[in-house]
Amino acid sequence: MKLTFASYNIHKAVGLDRKRDPERILSVIHEIDADVIALQEVDRRIGDRATTIPRAELDDTHWRLVEVAKRPRSIGWHGNAILVRRGMDVHGGEALDLPTLEPRGAACGNLMVEGHMVRVIGTHLDLSGLRRRDQIRSLLDFVASATQPVPTVIMGDFNQWGRATGAMREFASDWTVVTPGKSYPSRQPVATLDRIVASRHWACHSAHVHHTALSAVASDHLPVVATLELMEK
């Protein structure tokens, strides 16, 4: 079973032209056409954390939300949301809190795909770097707490420049850290902040940064994409 995963920091739908344009973000998502998409900075950070992509506009796409929001006008948790292709069987969503000096969290979705249970976590780690290791450890502890091992993909904006340095060292040999390439800033990317990390159950077939004329202006990050195959045991 192969699935295409994508992670996209949408910068609250504000592009490089400083215009908030959720339809432009949705157009980029259609360009990517992934099966599972983790979004970061999808809700406003102040007030009632209102979504920057109206639910009604999502209803007209090929994807639906994994429900994790705790606020009525939000579609995510601390800005993290997960979209899955319609037709996938969602067995529940969960909002995860992370140890932090500023509001940070993760969105978790459990999916049944072709008879296989799959866990997907989308996150946006600490900007300062002071708590990134603790945040990754918290996510790994959450995964390890499951009563049975579940094939897991953790993806998002890790805010880590080095490919295999700093907090990324917390992922042991039974995890594959996929760093498709430079994704920030979007117009002329120099940093590999966005990653897709797969548990030992997956093999990575391909990965790339989605760099198009539209994605280069829709957000300050470019989306990253990976096609993973669930290995038979």
ChimeraX commands (.cxc) that place a marker at each C-alpha (Angstrom):
marker #1 position 0.00,0.00,0.00 radius 0.5
marker #1 position 1.43,3.35,-1.09 radius 0.5
marker #1 position 0.26,6.71,0.23 radius 0.5
marker #1 position 1.42,10.20,-0.59 radius 0.5
marker #1 position 1.94,12.46,2.42 radius 0.5
marker #1 position 2.48,16.21,2.38 radius 0.5
marker #1 position 3.28,18.87,4.95 radius 0.5
marker #1 position 2.56,22.54,4.34 radius 0.5
marker #1 position 3.03,25.58,6.58 radius 0.5
marker #1 position 0.43,27.91,5.06 radius 0.5
marker #1 position 1.41,31.03,7.06 radius 0.5
marker #1 position -2.23,31.67,7.99 radius 0.5
marker #1 position -3.01,31.80,4.25 radius 0.5
marker #1 position -1.02,35.03,3.87 radius 0.5
marker #1 position 1.18,35.02,0.80 radius 0.5
marker #1 position 4.31,36.95,-0.06 radius 0.5
marker #1 position 2.08,39.67,-1.46 radius 0.5
marker #1 position 0.74,40.09,2.12 radius 0.5
marker #1 position -2.75,39.11,1.00 radius 0.5
marker #1 position -4.75,36.49,2.89 radius 0.5
marker #1 position -6.01,34.17,0.17 radius 0.5
marker #1 position -7.32,30.77,1.34 radius 0.5
marker #1 position -8.43,29.89,-2.19 radius 0.5
marker #1 position -4.83,30.21,-3.34 radius 0.5
marker #1 position -3.74,27.80,-0.58 radius 0.5
marker #1 position -6.42,25.33,-1.66 radius 0.5
marker #1 position -5.18,25.60,-5.25 radius 0.5
marker #1 position -1.70,24.62,-4.08 radius 0.5
marker #1 position -3.18,21.69,-2.16 radius 0.5
marker #1 position -4.89,20.58,-5.36 radius 0.5
marker #1 position -1.55,20.84,-7.17 radius 0.5
marker #1 position 0.04,18.55,-4.58 radius 0.5
marker #1 position -2.87,16.07,-4.66 radius 0.5
marker #1 position -1.58,14.07,-1.67 radius 0.5
marker #1 position -3.60,11.47,0.21 radius 0.5
marker #1 position -2.82,12.93,3.64 radius 0.5
marker #1 position -1.81,16.55,4.27 radius 0.5
marker #1 position -0.59,18.12,7.50 radius 0.5
marker #1 position -1.10,21.87,7.64 radius 0.5
marker #1 position 0.60,24.28,10.01 radius 0.5
marker #1 position -0.44,27.85,10.91 radius 0.5
marker #1 position -3.95,27.11,9.70 radius 0.5
marker #1 position -5.72,29.06,12.49 radius 0.5
marker #1 position -5.18,32.56,13.79 radius 0.5
marker #1 position -3.04,32.66,16.92 radius 0.5
marker #1 position -5.09,35.16,18.90 radius 0.5
marker #1 position -8.70,35.46,20.00 radius 0.5
marker #1 position -10.88,32.46,19.27 radius 0.5
marker #1 position -8.25,30.88,16.97 radius 0.5
marker #1 position -10.57,31.21,13.97 radius 0.5
marker #1 position -9.62,29.21,10.90 radius 0.5
marker #1 position -8.07,30.97,7.92 radius 0.5
marker #1 position -9.56,28.35,5.57 radius 0.5
marker #1 position -13.36,28.28,5.89 radius 0.5
marker #1 position -14.85,24.84,6.38 radius 0.5
marker #1 position -17.30,25.53,3.56 radius 0.5
marker #1 position -14.40,25.89,1.13 radius 0.5
marker #1 position -12.92,22.59,2.29 radius 0.5
marker #1 position -16.26,20.93,1.56 radius 0.5
marker #1 position -15.64,21.57,-2.14 radius 0.5
marker #1 position -12.30,19.73,-2.17 radius 0.5
marker #1 position -11.20,16.10,-2.39 radius 0.5
marker #1 position -10.21,16.16,1.29 radius 0.5
marker #1 position -11.87,16.32,4.67 radius 0.5
marker #1 position -10.68,17.26,8.11 radius 0.5
marker #1 position -9.60,14.98,10.88 radius 0.5
marker #1 position -11.51,16.63,13.70 radius 0.5
marker #1 position -9.20,17.80,16.50 radius 0.5
marker #1 position -10.37,21.37,17.12 radius 0.5
marker #1 position -11.41,22.38,20.63 radius 0.5
marker #1 position -12.71,25.78,19.60 radius 0.5
marker #1 position -15.83,26.20,17.45 radius 0.5
marker #1 position -14.24,28.46,14.81 radius 0.5
marker #1 position -11.00,26.49,14.54 radius 0.5
marker #1 position -10.13,23.59,12.26 radius 0.5
marker #1 position -6.92,22.64,14.05 radius 0.5
marker #1 position -5.03,22.59,17.32 radius 0.5
marker #1 position -2.38,25.26,17.89 radius 0.5
marker #1 position -2.55,25.81,14.15 radius 0.5
marker #1 position -2.06,22.15,13.19 radius 0.5
marker #1 position -4.68,20.42,11.02 radius 0.5
marker #1 position -4.84,17.18,9.06 radius 0.5
marker #1 position -6.64,16.66,5.77 radius 0.5
marker #1 position -7.30,13.19,4.37 radius 0.5
marker #1 position -8.68,12.15,1.04 radius 0.5
marker #1 position -12.41,11.58,1.08 radius 0.5
marker #1 position -13.19,7.91,1.33 radius 0.5
marker #1 position -10.54,7.22,3.95 radius 0.5
marker #1 position -12.00,5.81,7.14 radius 0.5
marker #1 position -11.10,8.13,10.02 radius 0.5
marker #1 position -11.11,6.32,13.37 radius 0.5
marker #1 position -10.72,9.46,15.42 radius 0.5
marker #1 position -8.65,12.56,15.95 radius 0.5
marker #1 position -6.80,13.82,18.98 radius 0.5
marker #1 position -5.30,17.14,19.99 radius 0.5
marker #1 position -1.88,16.74,21.64 radius 0.5
marker #1 position -0.21,19.23,23.93 radius 0.5
marker #1 position 3.55,19.66,23.77 radius 0.5
marker #1 position 5.98,20.94,26.42 radius 0.5
marker #1 position 6.67,24.52,25.45 radius 0.5
marker #1 position 7.49,28.11,26.30 radius 0.5
marker #1 position 4.87,29.29,23.80 radius 0.5
marker #1 position 1.63,27.69,22.53 radius 0.5
marker #1 position 2.56,24.52,20.63 radius 0.5
marker #1 position 0.77,21.27,19.98 radius 0.5
marker #1 position 0.09,18.53,17.46 radius 0.5
marker #1 position -2.88,17.04,15.63 radius 0.5
marker #1 position -3.19,13.25,15.51 radius 0.5
marker #1 position -5.41,11.20,13.25 radius 0.5
marker #1 position -6.02,7.45,13.18 radius 0.5
marker #1 position -6.97,6.14,9.75 radius 0.5
marker #1 position -8.04,2.78,8.39 radius 0.5
marker #1 position -6.68,2.41,4.86 radius 0.5
marker #1 position -7.04,-0.82,2.86 radius 0.5
marker #1 position -7.48,-2.75,6.09 radius 0.5
marker #1 position -4.43,-1.19,7.78 radius 0.5
marker #1 position -4.55,1.14,10.77 radius 0.5
marker #1 position -2.29,4.15,10.22 radius 0.5
marker #1 position -1.47,7.01,12.59 radius 0.5
marker #1 position -0.64,10.49,11.27 radius 0.5
marker #1 position 0.66,13.35,13.41 radius 0.5
marker #1 position 1.07,16.92,12.22 radius 0.5
marker #1 position 3.09,19.36,14.31 radius 0.5
marker #1 position 4.91,22.68,14.39 radius 0.5
marker #1 position 7.86,22.72,16.77 radius 0.5
marker #1 position 9.38,25.46,18.89 radius 0.5
marker #1 position 10.96,28.37,17.01 radius 0.5
marker #1 position 13.54,29.19,19.66 radius 0.5
marker #1 position 14.96,25.67,19.82 radius 0.5
marker #1 position 14.82,25.51,23.61 radius 0.5
marker #1 position 12.10,22.85,23.75 radius 0.5
marker #1 position 12.31,21.04,20.40 radius 0.5
marker #1 position 13.99,17.97,21.86 radius 0.5
marker #1 position 11.38,17.77,24.63 radius 0.5
marker #1 position 8.60,18.15,22.07 radius 0.5
marker #1 position 9.90,15.32,19.89 radius 0.5
marker #1 position 10.36,13.13,22.96 radius 0.5
marker #1 position 6.76,13.87,23.93 radius 0.5
marker #1 position 5.54,12.77,20.50 radius 0.5
marker #1 position 7.65,9.61,20.62 radius 0.5
marker #1 position 6.34,8.81,24.11 radius 0.5
marker #1 position 2.80,9.22,22.80 radius 0.5
marker #1 position 3.50,6.81,19.94 radius 0.5
marker #1 position 5.16,4.32,22.28 radius 0.5
marker #1 position 2.20,4.40,24.66 radius 0.5
marker #1 position -0.08,2.69,22.14 radius 0.5
marker #1 position -1.15,-0.79,23.19 radius 0.5
marker #1 position -0.10,-2.12,19.78 radius 0.5
marker #1 position 2.47,-0.76,17.32 radius 0.5
marker #1 position 0.78,1.33,14.62 radius 0.5
marker #1 position 2.53,2.49,11.43 radius 0.5
marker #1 position 3.07,6.18,12.10 radius 0.5
marker #1 position 4.02,9.27,10.11 radius 0.5
marker #1 position 4.99,12.49,11.91 radius 0.5
marker #1 position 5.27,15.56,9.70 radius 0.5
marker #1 position 5.39,19.28,9.93 radius 0.5
marker #1 position 7.55,22.34,10.36 radius 0.5
marker #1 position 10.32,21.18,12.69 radius 0.5
marker #1 position 12.08,24.58,12.70 radius 0.5
marker #1 position 15.38,22.68,12.57 radius 0.5
marker #1 position 17.94,23.79,9.99 radius 0.5
marker #1 position 20.29,20.82,10.13 radius 0.5
marker #1 position 19.18,17.63,8.39 radius 0.5
marker #1 position 20.42,15.30,11.12 radius 0.5
marker #1 position 21.43,17.63,13.93 radius 0.5
marker #1 position 19.90,19.09,17.06 radius 0.5
marker #1 position 16.45,17.83,17.92 radius 0.5
marker #1 position 16.30,15.51,14.91 radius 0.5
marker #1 position 18.76,13.22,16.72 radius 0.5
marker #1 position 15.89,12.19,18.97 radius 0.5
marker #1 position 14.58,9.96,16.18 radius 0.5
marker #1 position 16.32,6.61,16.61 radius 0.5
marker #1 position 17.29,4.13,13.91 radius 0.5
marker #1 position 13.77,2.72,13.69 radius 0.5
marker #1 position 12.56,6.05,12.26 radius 0.5
marker #1 position 13.27,7.43,8.80 radius 0.5
marker #1 position 13.61,11.20,8.63 radius 0.5
marker #1 position 12.67,12.31,5.12 radius 0.5
marker #1 position 13.98,15.79,4.32 radius 0.5
marker #1 position 12.84,16.42,0.74 radius 0.5
marker #1 position 14.86,19.61,0.35 radius 0.5
marker #1 position 14.95,23.33,0.99 radius 0.5
marker #1 position 11.48,24.68,1.68 radius 0.5
marker #1 position 11.96,28.07,3.37 radius 0.5
marker #1 position 11.67,30.89,2.43 radius 0.5
marker #1 position 9.44,29.97,-0.47 radius 0.5
marker #1 position 10.73,32.37,-3.12 radius 0.5
marker #1 position 14.38,31.39,-2.73 radius 0.5
marker #1 position 14.53,28.52,-0.22 radius 0.5
marker #1 position 17.69,27.99,1.80 radius 0.5
marker #1 position 16.46,26.04,4.86 radius 0.5
marker #1 position 15.20,22.46,5.29 radius 0.5
marker #1 position 12.67,23.19,8.03 radius 0.5
marker #1 position 9.85,20.92,6.81 radius 0.5
marker #1 position 10.09,17.15,7.14 radius 0.5
marker #1 position 8.20,13.88,7.02 radius 0.5
marker #1 position 9.29,11.24,9.55 radius 0.5
marker #1 position 8.16,7.63,9.12 radius 0.5
marker #1 position 8.23,4.71,11.54 radius 0.5
marker #1 position 10.03,1.49,10.62 radius 0.5
marker #1 position 6.87,0.15,8.96 radius 0.5
marker #1 position 7.33,2.42,5.94 radius 0.5
marker #1 position 9.69,2.59,2.98 radius 0.5
marker #1 position 10.16,5.92,1.22 radius 0.5
marker #1 position 9.79,5.67,-2.56 radius 0.5
marker #1 position 10.13,9.34,-3.46 radius 0.5
marker #1 position 10.19,12.80,-1.93 radius 0.5
marker #1 position 10.27,16.34,-3.25 radius 0.5
marker #1 position 9.64,19.98,-2.48 radius 0.5
marker #1 position 6.58,21.23,-4.33 radius 0.5
marker #1 position 7.98,24.38,-5.96 radius 0.5
marker #1 position 5.64,25.94,-8.50 radius 0.5
marker #1 position 4.82,29.50,-9.51 radius 0.5
marker #1 position 1.77,29.39,-7.24 radius 0.5
marker #1 position 3.38,27.77,-4.20 radius 0.5
marker #1 position 6.28,30.23,-4.38 radius 0.5
marker #1 position 3.94,33.11,-3.47 radius 0.5
marker #1 position 1.04,31.48,-1.57 radius 0.5
marker #1 position 2.98,31.12,1.72 radius 0.5
marker #1 position 6.45,31.72,3.12 radius 0.5
marker #1 position 7.01,27.93,3.12 radius 0.5
marker #1 position 6.90,25.47,0.25 radius 0.5
marker #1 position 5.07,22.16,0.73 radius 0.5
marker #1 position 7.10,18.97,1.09 radius 0.5
marker #1 position 5.83,15.66,-0.26 radius 0.5
marker #1 position 6.79,11.98,0.19 radius 0.5
marker #1 position 5.35,8.75,-1.18 radius 0.5
marker #1 position 5.63,5.97,1.40 radius 0.5
marker #1 position 4.89,2.28,1.06 radius 0.5
marker #1 position 3.64,0.23,3.98 radius 0.5
marker #1 position 5.88,-2.81,4.13 radius 0.5
marker #1 position 4.31,-6.22,4.66 radius 0.5
marker #1 position 5.51,-8.00,7.78 radius 0.5
marker link #1:1,2 radius 0.2
marker link #1:2,3 radius 0.2
marker link #1:3,4 radius 0.2
marker link #1:4,5 radius 0.2
marker link #1:5,6 radius 0.2
marker link #1:6,7 radius 0.2
marker link #1:7,8 radius 0.2
marker link #1:8,9 radius 0.2
marker link #1:9,10 radius 0.2
marker link #1:10,11 radius 0.2
marker link #1:11,12 radius 0.2
marker link #1:12,13 radius 0.2
marker link #1:13,14 radius 0.2
marker link #1:14,15 radius 0.2
marker link #1:15,16 radius 0.2
marker link #1:16,17 radius 0.2
marker link #1:17,18 radius 0.2
marker link #1:18,19 radius 0.2
marker link #1:19,20 radius 0.2
marker link #1:20,21 radius 0.2
marker link #1:21,22 radius 0.2
marker link #1:22,23 radius 0.2
marker link #1:23,24 radius 0.2
marker link #1:24,25 radius 0.2
marker link #1:25,26 radius 0.2
marker link #1:26,27 radius 0.2
marker link #1:27,28 radius 0.2
marker link #1:28,29 radius 0.2
marker link #1:29,30 radius 0.2
marker link #1:30,31 radius 0.2
marker link #1:31,32 radius 0.2
marker link #1:32,33 radius 0.2
marker link #1:33,34 radius 0.2
marker link #1:34,35 radius 0.2
marker link #1:35,36 radius 0.2
marker link #1:36,37 radius 0.2
marker link #1:37,38 radius 0.2
marker link #1:38,39 radius 0.2
marker link #1:39,40 radius 0.2
marker link #1:40,41 radius 0.2
marker link #1:41,42 radius 0.2
marker link #1:42,43 radius 0.2
marker link #1:43,44 radius 0.2
marker link #1:44,45 radius 0.2
marker link #1:45,46 radius 0.2
marker link #1:46,47 radius 0.2
marker link #1:47,48 radius 0.2
marker link #1:48,49 radius 0.2
marker link #1:49,50 radius 0.2
marker link #1:50,51 radius 0.2
marker link #1:51,52 radius 0.2
marker link #1:52,53 radius 0.2
marker link #1:53,54 radius 0.2
marker link #1:54,55 radius 0.2
marker link #1:55,56 radius 0.2
marker link #1:56,57 radius 0.2
marker link #1:57,58 radius 0.2
marker link #1:58,59 radius 0.2
marker link #1:59,60 radius 0.2
marker link #1:60,61 radius 0.2
marker link #1:61,62 radius 0.2
marker link #1:62,63 radius 0.2
marker link #1:63,64 radius 0.2
marker link #1:64,65 radius 0.2
marker link #1:65,66 radius 0.2
marker link #1:66,67 radius 0.2
marker link #1:67,68 radius 0.2
marker link #1:68,69 radius 0.2
marker link #1:69,70 radius 0.2
marker link #1:70,71 radius 0.2
marker link #1:71,72 radius 0.2
marker link #1:72,73 radius 0.2
marker link #1:73,74 radius 0.2
marker link #1:74,75 radius 0.2
marker link #1:75,76 radius 0.2
marker link #1:76,77 radius 0.2
marker link #1:77,78 radius 0.2
marker link #1:78,79 radius 0.2
marker link #1:79,80 radius 0.2
marker link #1:80,81 radius 0.2
marker link #1:81,82 radius 0.2
marker link #1:82,83 radius 0.2
marker link #1:83,84 radius 0.2
marker link #1:84,85 radius 0.2
marker link #1:85,86 radius 0.2
marker link #1:86,87 radius 0.2
marker link #1:87,88 radius 0.2
marker link #1:88,89 radius 0.2
marker link #1:89,90 radius 0.2
marker link #1:90,91 radius 0.2
marker link #1:91,92 radius 0.2
marker link #1:92,93 radius 0.2
marker link #1:93,94 radius 0.2
marker link #1:94,95 radius 0.2
marker link #1:95,96 radius 0.2
marker link #1:96,97 radius 0.2
marker link #1:97,98 radius 0.2
marker link #1:98,99 radius 0.2
marker link #1:99,100 radius 0.2
marker link #1:100,101 radius 0.2
marker link #1:101,102 radius 0.2
marker link #1:102,103 radius 0.2
marker link #1:103,104 radius 0.2
marker link #1:104,105 radius 0.2
marker link #1:105,106 radius 0.2
marker link #1:106,107 radius 0.2
marker link #1:107,108 radius 0.2
marker link #1:108,109 radius 0.2
marker link #1:109,110 radius 0.2
marker link #1:110,111 radius 0.2
marker link #1:111,112 radius 0.2
marker link #1:112,113 radius 0.2
marker link #1:113,114 radius 0.2
marker link #1:114,115 radius 0.2
marker link #1:115,116 radius 0.2
marker link #1:116,117 radius 0.2
marker link #1:117,118 radius 0.2
marker link #1:118,119 radius 0.2
marker link #1:119,120 radius 0.2
marker link #1:120,121 radius 0.2
marker link #1:121,122 radius 0.2
marker link #1:122,123 radius 0.2
marker link #1:123,124 radius 0.2
marker link #1:124,125 radius 0.2
marker link #1:125,126 radius 0.2
marker link #1:126,127 radius 0.2
marker link #1:127,128 radius 0.2
marker link #1:128,129 radius 0.2
marker link #1:129,130 radius 0.2
marker link #1:130,131 radius 0.2
marker link #1:131,132 radius 0.2
marker link #1:132,133 radius 0.2
marker link #1:133,134 radius 0.2
marker link #1:134,135 radius 0.2
marker link #1:135,136 radius 0.2
marker link #1:136,137 radius 0.2
marker link #1:137,138 radius 0.2
marker link #1:138,139 radius 0.2
marker link #1:139,140 radius 0.2
marker link #1:140,141 radius 0.2
marker link #1:141,142 radius 0.2
marker link #1:142,143 radius 0.2
marker link #1:143,144 radius 0.2
marker link #1:144,145 radius 0.2
marker link #1:145,146 radius 0.2
marker link #1:146,147 radius 0.2
marker link #1:147,148 radius 0.2
marker link #1:148,149 radius 0.2
marker link #1:149,150 radius 0.2
marker link #1:150,151 radius 0.2
marker link #1:151,152 radius 0.2
marker link #1:152,153 radius 0.2
marker link #1:153,154 radius 0.2
marker link #1:154,155 radius 0.2
marker link #1:155,156 radius 0.2
marker link #1:156,157 radius 0.2
marker link #1:157,158 radius 0.2
marker link #1:158,159 radius 0.2
marker link #1:159,160 radius 0.2
marker link #1:160,161 radius 0.2
marker link #1:161,162 radius 0.2
marker link #1:162,163 radius 0.2
marker link #1:163,164 radius 0.2
marker link #1:164,165 radius 0.2
marker link #1:165,166 radius 0.2
marker link #1:166,167 radius 0.2
marker link #1:167,168 radius 0.2
marker link #1:168,169 radius 0.2
marker link #1:169,170 radius 0.2
marker link #1:170,171 radius 0.2
marker link #1:171,172 radius 0.2
marker link #1:172,173 radius 0.2
marker link #1:173,174 radius 0.2
marker link #1:174,175 radius 0.2
marker link #1:175,176 radius 0.2
marker link #1:176,177 radius 0.2
marker link #1:177,178 radius 0.2
marker link #1:178,179 radius 0.2
marker link #1:179,180 radius 0.2
marker link #1:180,181 radius 0.2
marker link #1:181,182 radius 0.2
marker link #1:182,183 radius 0.2
marker link #1:183,184 radius 0.2
marker link #1:184,185 radius 0.2
marker link #1:185,186 radius 0.2
marker link #1:186,187 radius 0.2
marker link #1:187,188 radius 0.2
marker link #1:188,189 radius 0.2
marker link #1:189,190 radius 0.2
marker link #1:190,191 radius 0.2
marker link #1:191,192 radius 0.2
marker link #1:192,193 radius 0.2
marker link #1:193,194 radius 0.2
marker link #1:194,195 radius 0.2
marker link #1:195,196 radius 0.2
marker link #1:196,197 radius 0.2
marker link #1:197,198 radius 0.2
marker link #1:198,199 radius 0.2
marker link #1:199,200 radius 0.2
marker link #1:200,201 radius 0.2
marker link #1:201,202 radius 0.2
marker link #1:202,203 radius 0.2
marker link #1:203,204 radius 0.2
marker link #1:204,205 radius 0.2
marker link #1:205,206 radius 0.2
marker link #1:206,207 radius 0.2
marker link #1:207,208 radius 0.2
marker link #1:208,209 radius 0.2
marker link #1:209,210 radius 0.2
marker link #1:210,211 radius 0.2
marker link #1:211,212 radius 0.2
marker link #1:212,213 radius 0.2
marker link #1:213,214 radius 0.2
marker link #1:214,215 radius 0.2
marker link #1:215,216 radius 0.2
marker link #1:216,217 radius 0.2
marker link #1:217,218 radius 0.2
marker link #1:218,219 radius 0.2
marker link #1:219,220 radius 0.2
marker link #1:220,221 radius 0.2
marker link #1:221,222 radius 0.2
marker link #1:222,223 radius 0.2
marker link #1:223,224 radius 0.2
marker link #1:224,225 radius 0.2
marker link #1:225,226 radius 0.2
marker link #1:226,227 radius 0.2
marker link #1:227,228 radius 0.2
marker link #1:228,229 radius 0.2
marker link #1:229,230 radius 0.2
marker link #1:230,231 radius 0.2
marker link #1:231,232 radius 0.2
marker link #1:232,233 radius 0.2
view
